[in-house]
Amino acid sequence: MIATTWPLLLGMGVLMLGAGLQGTLLGVRATLEGFPTPVIGVIMSCYYVGYLLGTFTAPRLVRSVGHIRVFAALAAVASAAILVQGSVVHPIPWAIMRLISGVCFAGIYVVAESWLNDRASRSNRGTLLALYMLVLYIGLGSAQFLLVLANPRAPTLFMLVSVLISLAMVPIVVSAQQTPQASVPLKVRYRDLYRNSPLGVVAVTVSGMISSTIFSMGPVYARLSGQGTSGVATFMAVTILSAVLTQYPVGRLSDRMDRRTVIAIVCTIATLVAVSIVMFNDMPRGVFLMFAGLFSGFVLTLYSLAVSHVNDKLEPGQMVAASSALLSLNGTAAAIGPVLAGSLIAAFGPKAYFETLATLTGGLTIYDLWRKTRRSPVPAAQKGPFITAQPQGMGGQILRGAELGETRPLGEGPAMRTQTTGQEEAR
């Protein structure tokens, strides 16, 4: 398995280094240039708008001109887009390039992950996708430390992002030998999806707002709070890498008990931690980082929990189309998150960052507990295995697997990435 997929994993790891550095760099540079915080939120949201557009256009491009041509063309455009942002520092060009980057990354992930799913077998798909997610998170987290290599005001880091995106093409393009086959899946209506799992649909939507706020406005919050470049890098690295430690144990717990209870526990802990950060804003740096990591480690499991909860109530033939619909909902919400957080930070100061997140998780907790009074839990025999998923993050991956007839991860930095770990077989 490793022998046949390591070039793909290597390429995606390098790509995550570029994507992770890009998101943090833009947030830091925007604050240094004095862009108004609401404007920064709009700029960062443009990525998710572009990514959402890309999830509709990229699969059609792949079917018409082929995987390799689409991947090479979009990677080249994404590499050029960050260079434009380094050369022309102005909100309007940045917003346009940010949108273009979102479109490009959508196509890049469609191609790369379709190859991953094509090479996986029934016996190793869960393991392979888990390894893939590990590579992505490590790449995103490690990328934060690249921020200290040069002054964010200089063009050096923008050029580094461009180099990393370009280099990511090499192992993937060279290793691509067979084009995965495409098929047309069934469609699913949002109304029916909500009727089947109201909590799952709402949780997927809220998780999109939360994750995009973390990945896009996290660097802005850290910078406005008085942290230097190394402080911003450390804060974001702790935020991202914490999610690596929590996905598996939280997922295993949700396989053993009512997922609604697990979602309520996760949201309650996250809310209490966020409120603590707001109330005790003068806590020691080490304690603050521990709390920040605890918050993100729990809250970034929400998308996985929500998708798993929705799939518990679906038939196998509905899962791919449902995944596509959920990713669209998540991506739409992700485009709102940075704008909302940016506006609130501008009005109430940096503390509004965690206040906004606490409000979202607290509201989801209340809705969760209310839903538990309205419907009995899913029987244990009907539950499928936990689905490892990456929320909308720095890589900003939102993949409409259904467009290519595949069940694949979704996911900027990190809109959300779904992975079915052998669920069809289990059902």
ZIRAMO-V458184 format. One line per field, one symbol per residue. phi: phi as a letter, one per 20 degrees, with the letter a starting at -180 (. if undefined). burial: 1 if it has 9 or more other ideal C-beta (glycine too) atoms within 8 Angstrom, else 0. Layout:
# ZIRAMO-V458184
phi->???
burial->???
This chain:
# ZIRAMO-V458184
phi->.ffedfffffffffffffffffffffffffffenfggfffffgffggffffffffeefgffffecoffffffffffffffffffffedebgfgffffffffffffgfffgffffffffeedgfcfffffffffffffffffffffffefbfgfefgffffgffffffffgffffefdcefedbdefecefffffffbgfffffffffffffffffedgffgfffeneegfffffgfffgfffffedgffffffffdbgfffffffgfffffffffffffdfdfggfffffffffffgeffefffffffffffddegfefffffffffffffffffegfffffffffecngfffffffffffffffffgffffedbfffggfefefgdfbdfgcfflecdegffdmcdcfdq.d..qceceemfgffe
burial->0000101111111111111111111111111100101111111111111111111111111100001101110111111111111100001011111111111111111111111111110001110111111111111111110110000100011111111111011011101100010100100101001101101111111111111111111111111100001011111111111111011001111100001111110111111011111100000000011011111111111111111111111100011111111111111111111111111110000011111111011111101110110000010000111111111111111111111111111111111111111111000
